[in-house]
């Protein structure tokens, strides 16, 4: 069976398994995992899932390796919904899912627009105290910024700093723009200062958004100070684009 699976003939290996069953041989997790690996190499991920069900039928309890092999294959071949289903089974059985696979699952779920599911997996990573990779947090922040509740991306940005990562300019720009859209310009400035403290410089659009929001709130002095700060950072702002005249410092 192992030899057949390694040369892409997993169906023939399955035939051997059926023969073994007919002969009354007792099958074990290693036997089934051989098939799972074979089908996974061939990109036949649904057959991998079917093998897990076959194990239950023959009274063989799937272990962590069996489930991890199936999950890895589903993620490799971008079968996101199937991967999420296997992930939930693993969690339900008490298996500790590999953190790198969880990160991949979060990113793939976000790409598919399954944000609620992605947030659930992400929160599970944080609960476990796992070292969440930068790419996964970045994707979560960017996706959540497109939703109405800006507190979630703001929280994820705080997670980045807590975990010792330096937030990227693009990530902070998106959160700042989300905050300004809700009139929370002071929190936006706090993130701008956090970015500056990490040796990064926000882009012109972000400064424009902050200054326009200060103007909209009638806080012209703050708009003027921020405008001057931008100039000191080498950011050239378009004065004509400002909705109100700002007393330049």
N, C-alpha and C positions, 0 to 999 in steps of 0.2 A: 504493500500500500504506500509506504513512504517513497519507494523508488518511482512508482507511477505518478504520485503527486508532484514529485520534483521535476518531472519531464512534461508536465502539463496534461496529464491523463487522469485527472481526478475522478471522472465518471467511472473509469475502469476500477479505480481504487474503491469507489462506492460499491461496485459490483462484487468485489472481493469481501467487503464488509457484509453484504447481504448473504453471501455464501457462508461466511463465518457464523452468522446468526442461524442459518438453516442447519448448520452442523452442531449447533448447541454450544459454541464457544462463548466464553464470558468476555465481553468487551469492557475496556477501561477508558479512562479519560485520555490517556496517551493515544489510543487508537483513534478516537474521535478528533483529537486535536490535530492529528496528521491530516485528516480530511479538511479541517477548518483552514489549516495553513495552505493546503493545496488549492482550495477554491479561492482563498484570498489572493494568492499569487496570480491567479487567472482573472482576477477582478470580478469574480462571481460571488458578490457579497451576500446576496439573498440566500444562496445555497449554504453559506456559512451560518446564517441565522437558522436555516432549516436543520442543520446538523445539531444545533443546540436543542431544538425541539425533539429531534430524534433521540438524543441522549436521555431526555426525560421519559420518552416512550419505552426505552430499554432499561429504565431504572438506574441510570448512571448519572450521578450528581455532578453537574458542571462546576469546575473550580475557577479560581481567579485567572489562571493562565488561559483557559478556554474563552472566557468572556473578554479578556484583554485582547486576545488575538482577533476575535470578531470585531471588537470596537476599533482596533487599529486598522483593520481592513476596510471597514465602512468609512472611516475618516479619510483614509488614503484615496479611496475611489469616490469621495465627496457624496456619500449617501447620508446626508445630514439627518433626516428624520429617523432613518433606521438607527443611526449612531446614537441619537438622543434616546430612542427607545431602549437600546441595550444599556446605555448609561443609567437610565432610571431603574432597570432591572438590577444592575450591579449595586446601586445605592440601596435598593430595597433588600438585597441579600446581605448587606453589611460589608461589601467589598470596598477597599480603599482604591479609588480610581487614580491612575497615574496623573500627576498634576499637569504634565506637558500635554497629555491627550485632552484633559479638561480645558486647557487654554485653547487648543485647536478647535474643540467643540464650540466654545464660546464664540470664537471668531467666525466660524462657519454658520452658526445660528444667526449671528448679527447680519451676515451677508445675505442670508435667506429672508431677513426681516422678521425672524422669530425672536423678537427682543425680550419678551417676557420669559421665555425659556432660557435665553442667554443670561439674563440677570440672575435667574435661579441658580444656574451652574456657577456663575461668578461668585455669588454670595456663599455658596458651598465651599469654594476655594478659600475664601477669606475666613470662614468659620474654622476650617482645618488648620489655619495658620500657615498655609502654603506660601511659598515665595512666588507670587503671581508675576509672570513675565510682563515686561514693559509693553510689548505689542498688544497683549490682551487688554490691558487697562486702557491703552490709547484708543483701541477700537470701541471699547465700551463708552468712553467719554464722548467720542465723535458721534456715535449712534444716538446716545441719550440726549445730546444737544439738539437733535432734531425733534424732540418731544417737548410737551408743554412744561413738564416738571423739571426745572433746571437744578433742583436740589440734588438729584441723583448724579448727574455728571460732576457737580461741584464736589460731592462726596467722593467720587472716584478719583478726582484730581487730588484731593487730600490723601487718599490711599497711596497715590504715587509718591508723594512727599514723605509720608510715614514709612514707606518701604525703602526709602533711601534713593529713589530715582529722581532725576532732574526733569521736570516737565518740559515738553517741547513747546515751541512757539505756536505751532498750528493748533495744538491741543488747548493751550491757554486762550488763544484768540477766539476759538469757538465758544468756550465757556463764558468769556467776557461779553461776547456779543449776545449770548443767550440771556445773561444777567441784565444787560442794558435794555433788552427788549421787554423786560419786566420792570424796568425802572430802578433796578438794584445796582445803581452806578457805583456806590461806595464799595460794595463787594467786588465789583469789576476792577476798581482801582487797586484793591488789596491783592488781587491775582496779578495785576500788572507789576506791582512792587515785588511780589514773589518771583516773578519771571526775571525781573531786573536783578534781584539778589542772587539768582543762579547764573548771572552773566549772559542772559538772553535779552534780545530786544524785540518788542512787539512790532507788528507791521503797521503801515500807515492807516489801513482800513480800521484797525482796532482803535487807534488813537482818535480817528474821526468819529467812530461810534460813541466813544466815551465823552468826547467834547460836545457832540451834538446832544447827548442825553443831559449833560450838565446845563447846556443852554436851554433845553426844553424845560428843565426844572427851575430856570431862572437863577442858577448858581454860576454867574458869569466869572466871578473871581476864581473859582475852582477850574473853570474852563480855561481861563488865562494861564493859570499855573501849570496845568497839564500841557497846554500848547507849548509853553516855554520848555518844559521837561522833554517834550518830544524833539524840539529843535536841538537840545543839548545831546540827545541820543543820535543825532544825525538824520532824523526823520523829517523830510520836507513835506509839510501839509499844504493843501490847497486852501488858501484863505477864503476864496470865493465860495467854496463848498460849505462853509459854516453858516448855519441858519440865522445866527445873530452876530453882531459885531462884537469881537472880543477885545478888551483893552490889552494890547500886547505889552509884555514886560521887556 
